[in-house]
Amino acid sequence: MTEAIRKNFASDNIAPACPAVMEALERINHGSAAAYGEDDGTAQLRALAGDVFERDVWVFPVATGTAANSLALSTATDPFGAVICDQSAHIANDEGGAPEFFMHGAKLLPIPSADGRMVPSDLDRALRANIGHGVHTSPAQTLSLTQSTEWGTVYTLDHLRALTDRAREAGLATHLDGARLGNAVAALGCRPADVSWRAGFDMISFGGTKNGAMAAEAVMIFREDLAKNFLRRVKRSGHLWSKQRYLSAQLHALLTDDLWLRNAGHANTMAQRLAHGLQRHPAASLPFDVQGNEVFVVLPERSVADLEAQGFGFYRWSTPPGIDGVLIRLVTCWATETADVDGFLAAL
């Protein structure tokens, strides 16, 4: 890899596709195959996903995480309804209004949290407030959580279940933004089923692009009623690929022999190495637990500027009130090497 890539901790989206994904694409890039998801490879993906998640699951490959989240939310939320989410959620901050657009005007109701993990009592308050306004407000119809969170933290299985139980008692559908689901599963050491349908989720946005795919995500639905007309939503939105075998091959490669978990586990390990090194630096402070592959650190402005001058890539984040310094985000990925992390720490 080039030096520019090795010094870039801006995102897991900057990484190349992993070799197994490229090999899978090369294998299927011969001859003809049925179009629009009727190919054998897509059928094999659905069967493999059922094995991985230990139950029947409806799998709909799409090219982007924004499409996956927005389409999933649209199938469970009326145009006059609302989605409850954490204030840091990607759907609330980084998807350009796409969820509201796909839901034809439904609202997002963000709940504040300290570290990206919604607190059950806060969800209770939001549900009570929502019901109290009757017809004058948009009724909450879906709960969307993120695992791992946008702050790099990970919900425990009990925490997830406490939230989804409350949502279901209130009649809400449940959605999990799993752009970094592999990192969460690897961190928890659990089975994929434990963090998805067993944790009370009706549907998940399964992330592949951040975890070694070229460009492939999937909406995985565990309720037949929500899956019934979902393919029509995919088609209507322009996200039904005619050559879907190229999406399915990437996802199949990641799910085969737990490659997605090995990739994510490696990224997590590199993040831990980075965090431990930063904790030894006298001018650095880490405001959040490092559980996935994202590391947030507060550094003096001069240190941040010096790292930028040396060519390191990362994002300056919005610094919370009361913090003296600059908050930056560092992200590791399947391709991050020990030398990359050590090089950053040495430069600091």
C-alpha angles and dihedrals in degrees: 000000000000122000089246091060093045091054095046116101094156097112146336085245091073093067123100121248111276119255095251091057093050090048090051091051091050092050094055095040093092132087125350133307135186114273135236097031097310092112125114092244093060090049089051090050091054091050092048092048088053090054093047094047093037098232143056110296133177109228124199115180117211133170103240140038092230090058092047094051096042096047092046093051092046093059093058103034129070120221088252093047136087141228120221113216141154116277090242094052118132090230090059099044115018111034101077096239092303095133092053090045094051090045089052094239105330114150133242115225107200120201119206119241136173098234109008094278114114115227117229093228090054090051089051091053092048092051093049092048091048094052092045094066095056117189092354094075137049107266115237107244104161137038115208120192130179124226117214092021129234088258093055094253125131129222116229115236091250091051091052092048093050089056098043092046090057091046093051092047087057092048097252126145115233129229131182121204099214101176084135098024091131091059090052094048091048091048094049095042089222135131118270089243090058094061096040126036095359087055089056103264122146094195141003136202101228112210122218106150096068090047105053107299123120093226118330136126131159139209107223115195126193098186120075094209091058092045096047099093098013095111089058089056090051091050095044091052094052094248100114103107115213090210094045092155087082092059094042093049091058094050092044090053092052094049094046113101090350093288090152090056094045091050092048094044090054091050090050091050091052090049090052091051090050093047093049090051092049092049088061092055111097095217097046129089129181112213096190137044112261105228105139130027100295123092121192115194135174114222135168115271091245091056093049092048091049092052090050090050089053090056101255115151123221140123126261104225130208103276114227118236115273095030115119108213139022123307113218133179123225120189128194125198145187090283098049112117131204090248090056092056094043090049091055093048092048091050090052 
